[in-house]
């Protein structure tokens, strides 16, 4: 059955994305420099995709050349910034925190689409945005008014908020895309521009003496990151959306914090605390309201 296939693909996509946070945390514990990890991860993705997309890139070169500014910013915000923010945040905060923040991305997209005048916003979406922000505040303040008043927030939480904003910008820019490219070709082109943006970050980290050590653990980490969160998730997600549509597929994004929380508790002995619960409830309510449409009378 097509729907069953779509649901399996969606579960796989969200499971792979959850694994990205876990591996990012593991990489930190293995003393793998975060920006170097981003660079080598997407370099491997670029090499894996090249044999499959080379002819398509040549075929669609005019489309690519005519849309260079947009493609550059898509690569800059997704590969160049979001991944760097994610791995940097995991140095300072829990996997649970980072993944819960990601559930607020739909609300951020709504805000940015409103600011950039891409889509109109209704009262439910505004209310959903406000509630989602309260959910984020619940997590970064740990429901402690002293933390809020002193602005003594966890550095990793603030970095991850930067990641959420950059992914929101990426998604918003994606809505402005008027051209079509085969999925893997689009991923490869975005990856190319992203690597151009990541390379200076890699050089800076290298100049600071943070040199990556090539060993068996790094090999397995890069293979996993390249094949599953980078290529596998995109393929599964796009395939499922093509079967059941974006709205129904979007609900499955809530599985990412669920899977990540279970894995973080199991592998890193992280604790799911009361402020996580309150924050998650508020963000999910905000997500529900953000997707509510006003029907014409």
TORKOL-4160 file (C-alpha; in steps of 0.2 Angstrom, whole numbers, padded with zeros to 4 digits, m for minus):
297
<pt num="1" X="0000" Y="0000" Z="0000"/>
<pt num="2" X="0007" Y="0017" Z="m0005"/>
<pt num="3" X="0002" Y="0025" Z="0012"/>
<pt num="4" X="0011" Y="0012" Z="0022"/>
<pt num="5" X="0027" Y="0014" Z="0011"/>
<pt num="6" X="0026" Y="0033" Z="0015"/>
<pt num="7" X="0024" Y="0031" Z="0033"/>
<pt num="8" X="0039" Y="0019" Z="0034"/>
<pt num="9" X="0049" Y="0032" Z="0024"/>
<pt num="10" X="0044" Y="0046" Z="0036"/>
<pt num="11" X="0049" Y="0036" Z="0051"/>
<pt num="12" X="0066" Y="0032" Z="0043"/>
<pt num="13" X="0068" Y="0050" Z="0038"/>
<pt num="14" X="0065" Y="0056" Z="0056"/>
<pt num="15" X="0075" Y="0042" Z="0064"/>
<pt num="16" X="0090" Y="0047" Z="0053"/>
<pt num="17" X="0088" Y="0065" Z="0057"/>
<pt num="18" X="0088" Y="0061" Z="0076"/>
<pt num="19" X="0103" Y="0051" Z="0073"/>
<pt num="20" X="0112" Y="0066" Z="0067"/>
<pt num="21" X="0110" Y="0074" Z="0084"/>
<pt num="22" X="0116" Y="0059" Z="0093"/>
<pt num="23" X="0132" Y="0057" Z="0082"/>
<pt num="24" X="0135" Y="0076" Z="0084"/>
<pt num="25" X="0136" Y="0073" Z="0103"/>
<pt num="26" X="0146" Y="0058" Z="0101"/>
<pt num="27" X="0159" Y="0067" Z="0090"/>
<pt num="28" X="0161" Y="0080" Z="0103"/>
<pt num="29" X="0164" Y="0067" Z="0116"/>
<pt num="30" X="0177" Y="0060" Z="0104"/>
<pt num="31" X="0186" Y="0077" Z="0103"/>
<pt num="32" X="0181" Y="0079" Z="0084"/>
<pt num="33" X="0181" Y="0098" Z="0080"/>
<pt num="34" X="0163" Y="0102" Z="0075"/>
<pt num="35" X="0166" Y="0114" Z="0060"/>
<pt num="36" X="0179" Y="0101" Z="0053"/>
<pt num="37" X="0165" Y="0088" Z="0055"/>
<pt num="38" X="0153" Y="0098" Z="0045"/>
<pt num="39" X="0166" Y="0101" Z="0031"/>
<pt num="40" X="0171" Y="0083" Z="0030"/>
<pt num="41" X="0153" Y="0077" Z="0031"/>
<pt num="42" X="0147" Y="0087" Z="0017"/>
<pt num="43" X="0163" Y="0084" Z="0006"/>
<pt num="44" X="0159" Y="0066" Z="0007"/>
<pt num="45" X="0141" Y="0069" Z="0002"/>
<pt num="46" X="0147" Y="0079" Z="m0012"/>
<pt num="47" X="0158" Y="0065" Z="m0018"/>
<pt num="48" X="0145" Y="0052" Z="m0016"/>
<pt num="49" X="0132" Y="0062" Z="m0026"/>
<pt num="50" X="0143" Y="0067" Z="m0040"/>
<pt num="51" X="0142" Y="0051" Z="m0051"/>
<pt num="52" X="0123" Y="0052" Z="m0050"/>
<pt num="53" X="0120" Y="0071" Z="m0053"/>
<pt num="54" X="0135" Y="0076" Z="m0065"/>
<pt num="55" X="0125" Y="0074" Z="m0081"/>
<pt num="56" X="0109" Y="0082" Z="m0073"/>
<pt num="57" X="0119" Y="0097" Z="m0067"/>
<pt num="58" X="0126" Y="0099" Z="m0085"/>
<pt num="59" X="0108" Y="0097" Z="m0092"/>
<pt num="60" X="0101" Y="0110" Z="m0080"/>
<pt num="61" X="0116" Y="0122" Z="m0080"/>
<pt num="62" X="0106" Y="0137" Z="m0087"/>
<pt num="63" X="0093" Y="0135" Z="m0073"/>
<pt num="64" X="0107" Y="0134" Z="m0060"/>
<pt num="65" X="0117" Y="0149" Z="m0067"/>
<pt num="66" X="0101" Y="0159" Z="m0068"/>
<pt num="67" X="0097" Y="0156" Z="m0050"/>
<pt num="68" X="0115" Y="0157" Z="m0042"/>
<pt num="69" X="0111" Y="0170" Z="m0028"/>
<pt num="70" X="0096" Y="0160" Z="m0022"/>
<pt num="71" X="0105" Y="0143" Z="m0023"/>
<pt num="72" X="0120" Y="0151" Z="m0014"/>
<pt num="73" X="0110" Y="0157" Z="0001"/>
<pt num="74" X="0101" Y="0140" Z="0002"/>
<pt num="75" X="0118" Y="0132" Z="0004"/>
<pt num="76" X="0124" Y="0146" Z="0016"/>
<pt num="77" X="0109" Y="0144" Z="0028"/>
<pt num="78" X="0107" Y="0125" Z="0027"/>
<pt num="79" X="0124" Y="0117" Z="0025"/>
<pt num="80" X="0135" Y="0132" Z="0030"/>
<pt num="81" X="0126" Y="0138" Z="0045"/>
<pt num="82" X="0113" Y="0126" Z="0052"/>
<pt num="83" X="0124" Y="0111" Z="0053"/>
<pt num="84" X="0138" Y="0122" Z="0061"/>
<pt num="85" X="0126" Y="0129" Z="0074"/>
<pt num="86" X="0119" Y="0111" Z="0078"/>
<pt num="87" X="0136" Y="0103" Z="0081"/>
<pt num="88" X="0143" Y="0119" Z="0091"/>
<pt num="89" X="0127" Y="0119" Z="0102"/>
<pt num="90" X="0130" Y="0100" Z="0106"/>
<pt num="91" X="0146" Y="0105" Z="0115"/>
<pt num="92" X="0137" Y="0115" Z="0128"/>
<pt num="93" X="0119" Y="0108" Z="0129"/>
<pt num="94" X="0109" Y="0092" Z="0129"/>
<pt num="95" X="0103" Y="0083" Z="0114"/>
<pt num="96" X="0086" Y="0084" Z="0121"/>
<pt num="97" X="0087" Y="0103" Z="0122"/>
<pt num="98" X="0093" Y="0104" Z="0104"/>
<pt num="99" X="0080" Y="0093" Z="0096"/>
<pt num="100" X="0066" Y="0101" Z="0106"/>
<pt num="101" X="0071" Y="0118" Z="0099"/>
<pt num="102" X="0069" Y="0111" Z="0081"/>
<pt num="103" X="0051" Y="0108" Z="0084"/>
<pt num="104" X="0048" Y="0127" Z="0084"/>
<pt num="105" X="0055" Y="0128" Z="0066"/>
<pt num="106" X="0038" Y="0129" Z="0058"/>
<pt num="107" X="0033" Y="0144" Z="0069"/>
<pt num="108" X="0049" Y="0152" Z="0064"/>
<pt num="109" X="0045" Y="0149" Z="0045"/>
<pt num="110" X="0028" Y="0157" Z="0047"/>
<pt num="111" X="0036" Y="0172" Z="0055"/>
<pt num="112" X="0049" Y="0174" Z="0042"/>
<pt num="113" X="0036" Y="0171" Z="0028"/>
<pt num="114" X="0026" Y="0185" Z="0035"/>
<pt num="115" X="0041" Y="0197" Z="0037"/>
<pt num="116" X="0046" Y="0193" Z="0019"/>
<pt num="117" X="0028" Y="0195" Z="0013"/>
<pt num="118" X="0029" Y="0177" Z="0005"/>
<pt num="119" X="0013" Y="0171" Z="0013"/>
<pt num="120" X="m0001" Y="0179" Z="0023"/>
<pt num="121" X="m0003" Y="0175" Z="0042"/>
<pt num="122" X="m0019" Y="0172" Z="0051"/>
<pt num="123" X="m0023" Y="0175" Z="0070"/>
<pt num="124" X="m0020" Y="0156" Z="0074"/>
<pt num="125" X="m0003" Y="0157" Z="0067"/>
<pt num="126" X="0002" Y="0172" Z="0077"/>
<pt num="127" X="m0005" Y="0164" Z="0093"/>
<pt num="128" X="0004" Y="0148" Z="0089"/>
<pt num="129" X="0021" Y="0158" Z="0086"/>
<pt num="130" X="0019" Y="0167" Z="0103"/>
<pt num="131" X="0015" Y="0150" Z="0112"/>
<pt num="132" X="0030" Y="0142" Z="0103"/>
<pt num="133" X="0041" Y="0156" Z="0109"/>
<pt num="134" X="0035" Y="0153" Z="0127"/>
<pt num="135" X="0040" Y="0135" Z="0125"/>
<pt num="136" X="0057" Y="0140" Z="0120"/>
<pt num="137" X="0059" Y="0152" Z="0134"/>
<pt num="138" X="0053" Y="0138" Z="0146"/>
<pt num="139" X="0068" Y="0127" Z="0140"/>
<pt num="140" X="0081" Y="0140" Z="0140"/>
<pt num="141" X="0076" Y="0147" Z="0157"/>
<pt num="142" X="0072" Y="0130" Z="0165"/>
<pt num="143" X="0057" Y="0138" Z="0172"/>
<pt num="144" X="0068" Y="0148" Z="0183"/>
<pt num="145" X="0064" Y="0167" Z="0184"/>
<pt num="146" X="0082" Y="0171" Z="0190"/>
<pt num="147" X="0090" Y="0164" Z="0174"/>
<pt num="148" X="0078" Y="0175" Z="0164"/>
<pt num="149" X="0081" Y="0190" Z="0174"/>
<pt num="150" X="0100" Y="0188" Z="0174"/>
<pt num="151" X="0100" Y="0182" Z="0156"/>
<pt num="152" X="0112" Y="0168" Z="0161"/>
<pt num="153" X="0107" Y="0156" Z="0148"/>
<pt num="154" X="0116" Y="0141" Z="0142"/>
<pt num="155" X="0127" Y="0145" Z="0128"/>
<pt num="156" X="0123" Y="0129" Z="0118"/>
<pt num="157" X="0104" Y="0134" Z="0119"/>
<pt num="158" X="0107" Y="0151" Z="0112"/>
<pt num="159" X="0118" Y="0144" Z="0098"/>
<pt num="160" X="0104" Y="0131" Z="0094"/>
<pt num="161" X="0091" Y="0145" Z="0093"/>
<pt num="162" X="0103" Y="0153" Z="0080"/>
<pt num="163" X="0102" Y="0136" Z="0070"/>
<pt num="164" X="0083" Y="0136" Z="0071"/>
<pt num="165" X="0082" Y="0154" Z="0064"/>
<pt num="166" X="0094" Y="0149" Z="0050"/>
<pt num="167" X="0084" Y="0133" Z="0045"/>
<pt num="168" X="0069" Y="0144" Z="0045"/>
<pt num="169" X="0077" Y="0156" Z="0033"/>
<pt num="170" X="0082" Y="0141" Z="0022"/>
<pt num="171" X="0065" Y="0135" Z="0022"/>
<pt num="172" X="0058" Y="0152" Z="0018"/>
<pt num="173" X="0070" Y="0154" Z="0004"/>
<pt num="174" X="0065" Y="0137" Z="m0003"/>
<pt num="175" X="0047" Y="0143" Z="m0004"/>
<pt num="176" X="0053" Y="0157" Z="m0015"/>
<pt num="177" X="0061" Y="0145" Z="m0027"/>
<pt num="178" X="0052" Y="0146" Z="m0044"/>
<pt num="179" X="0063" Y="0134" Z="m0054"/>
<pt num="180" X="0063" Y="0115" Z="m0053"/>
<pt num="181" X="0078" Y="0103" Z="m0052"/>
<pt num="182" X="0079" Y="0084" Z="m0049"/>
<pt num="183" X="0080" Y="0082" Z="m0030"/>
<pt num="184" X="0097" Y="0074" Z="m0029"/>
<pt num="185" X="0104" Y="0088" Z="m0041"/>
<pt num="186" X="0096" Y="0101" Z="m0030"/>
<pt num="187" X="0104" Y="0093" Z="m0014"/>
<pt num="188" X="0121" Y="0092" Z="m0023"/>
<pt num="189" X="0121" Y="0110" Z="m0029"/>
<pt num="190" X="0116" Y="0117" Z="m0012"/>
<pt num="191" X="0129" Y="0106" Z="m0005"/>
<pt num="192" X="0142" Y="0114" Z="m0017"/>
<pt num="193" X="0138" Y="0131" Z="m0011"/>
<pt num="194" X="0137" Y="0126" Z="0007"/>
<pt num="195" X="0155" Y="0119" Z="0006"/>
<pt num="196" X="0161" Y="0135" Z="m0001"/>
<pt num="197" X="0154" Y="0144" Z="0015"/>
<pt num="198" X="0160" Y="0130" Z="0027"/>
<pt num="199" X="0178" Y="0130" Z="0021"/>
<pt num="200" X="0183" Y="0147" Z="0029"/>
<pt num="201" X="0175" Y="0140" Z="0045"/>
<pt num="202" X="0186" Y="0124" Z="0043"/>
<pt num="203" X="0201" Y="0135" Z="0040"/>
<pt num="204" X="0198" Y="0145" Z="0055"/>
<pt num="205" X="0196" Y="0130" Z="0067"/>
<pt num="206" X="0212" Y="0123" Z="0059"/>
<pt num="207" X="0221" Y="0139" Z="0063"/>
<pt num="208" X="0216" Y="0138" Z="0081"/>
<pt num="209" X="0225" Y="0121" Z="0082"/>
<pt num="210" X="0209" Y="0110" Z="0082"/>
<pt num="211" X="0215" Y="0097" Z="0070"/>
<pt num="212" X="0204" Y="0082" Z="0066"/>
<pt num="213" X="0211" Y="0065" Z="0069"/>
<pt num="214" X="0208" Y="0052" Z="0056"/>
<pt num="215" X="0203" Y="0036" Z="0064"/>
<pt num="216" X="0190" Y="0022" Z="0063"/>
<pt num="217" X="0178" Y="0031" Z="0074"/>
<pt num="218" X="0179" Y="0046" Z="0062"/>
<pt num="219" X="0176" Y="0035" Z="0047"/>
<pt num="220" X="0160" Y="0027" Z="0054"/>
<pt num="221" X="0154" Y="0044" Z="0059"/>
<pt num="222" X="0156" Y="0052" Z="0042"/>
<pt num="223" X="0149" Y="0036" Z="0033"/>
<pt num="224" X="0133" Y="0037" Z="0044"/>
<pt num="225" X="0131" Y="0056" Z="0042"/>
<pt num="226" X="0134" Y="0056" Z="0023"/>
<pt num="227" X="0122" Y="0041" Z="0020"/>
<pt num="228" X="0108" Y="0043" Z="0032"/>
<pt num="229" X="0104" Y="0061" Z="0039"/>
<pt num="230" X="0112" Y="0069" Z="0023"/>
<pt num="231" X="0105" Y="0058" Z="0008"/>
<pt num="232" X="0094" Y="0045" Z="0016"/>
<pt num="233" X="0083" Y="0057" Z="0025"/>
<pt num="234" X="0081" Y="0069" Z="0010"/>
<pt num="235" X="0076" Y="0054" Z="m0001"/>
<pt num="236" X="0064" Y="0046" Z="0011"/>
<pt num="237" X="0056" Y="0063" Z="0015"/>
<pt num="238" X="0054" Y="0069" Z="m0003"/>
<pt num="239" X="0047" Y="0052" Z="m0008"/>
<pt num="240" X="0034" Y="0052" Z="0006"/>
<pt num="241" X="0028" Y="0070" Z="0003"/>
<pt num="242" X="0026" Y="0064" Z="m0015"/>
<pt num="243" X="0014" Y="0051" Z="m0009"/>
<pt num="244" X="0004" Y="0059" Z="0005"/>
<pt num="245" X="0007" Y="0077" Z="0004"/>
<pt num="246" X="0018" Y="0090" Z="0014"/>
<pt num="247" X="0004" Y="0094" Z="0027"/>
<pt num="248" X="0002" Y="0075" Z="0033"/>
<pt num="249" X="0020" Y="0072" Z="0032"/>
<pt num="250" X="0024" Y="0087" Z="0043"/>
<pt num="251" X="0016" Y="0079" Z="0058"/>
<pt num="252" X="0030" Y="0066" Z="0058"/>
<pt num="253" X="0043" Y="0079" Z="0062"/>
<pt num="254" X="0037" Y="0078" Z="0080"/>
<pt num="255" X="0045" Y="0061" Z="0080"/>
<pt num="256" X="0063" Y="0069" Z="0080"/>
<pt num="257" X="0063" Y="0075" Z="0098"/>
<pt num="258" X="0054" Y="0059" Z="0103"/>
<pt num="259" X="0067" Y="0047" Z="0095"/>
<pt num="260" X="0081" Y="0059" Z="0101"/>
<pt num="261" X="0075" Y="0060" Z="0119"/>
<pt num="262" X="0074" Y="0041" Z="0120"/>
<pt num="263" X="0092" Y="0039" Z="0112"/>
<pt num="264" X="0099" Y="0053" Z="0123"/>
<pt num="265" X="0093" Y="0045" Z="0139"/>
<pt num="266" X="0099" Y="0028" Z="0133"/>
<pt num="267" X="0116" Y="0032" Z="0127"/>
<pt num="268" X="0121" Y="0048" Z="0136"/>
<pt num="269" X="0111" Y="0046" Z="0152"/>
<pt num="270" X="0103" Y="0063" Z="0149"/>
<pt num="271" X="0088" Y="0068" Z="0160"/>
<pt num="272" X="0071" Y="0073" Z="0153"/>
<pt num="273" X="0065" Y="0086" Z="0166"/>
<pt num="274" X="0049" Y="0095" Z="0170"/>
<pt num="275" X="0054" Y="0111" Z="0160"/>
<pt num="276" X="0057" Y="0100" Z="0145"/>
<pt num="277" X="0039" Y="0093" Z="0146"/>
<pt num="278" X="0032" Y="0111" Z="0148"/>
<pt num="279" X="0042" Y="0117" Z="0134"/>
<pt num="280" X="0038" Y="0103" Z="0123"/>
<pt num="281" X="0019" Y="0104" Z="0126"/>
<pt num="282" X="0019" Y="0123" Z="0123"/>
<pt num="283" X="0029" Y="0121" Z="0106"/>
<pt num="284" X="0017" Y="0107" Z="0100"/>
<pt num="285" X="0002" Y="0117" Z="0104"/>
<pt num="286" X="0010" Y="0132" Z="0095"/>
<pt num="287" X="0014" Y="0120" Z="0080"/>
<pt num="288" X="m0005" Y="0114" Z="0080"/>
<pt num="289" X="m0011" Y="0132" Z="0080"/>
<pt num="290" X="0001" Y="0137" Z="0067"/>
<pt num="291" X="m0006" Y="0124" Z="0055"/>
<pt num="292" X="m0024" Y="0129" Z="0058"/>
<pt num="293" X="m0032" Y="0137" Z="0043"/>
<pt num="294" X="m0047" Y="0150" Z="0044"/>
<pt num="295" X="m0061" Y="0144" Z="0032"/>
<pt num="296" X="m0071" Y="0156" Z="0023"/>
<pt num="297" X="m0089" Y="0158" Z="0029"/>
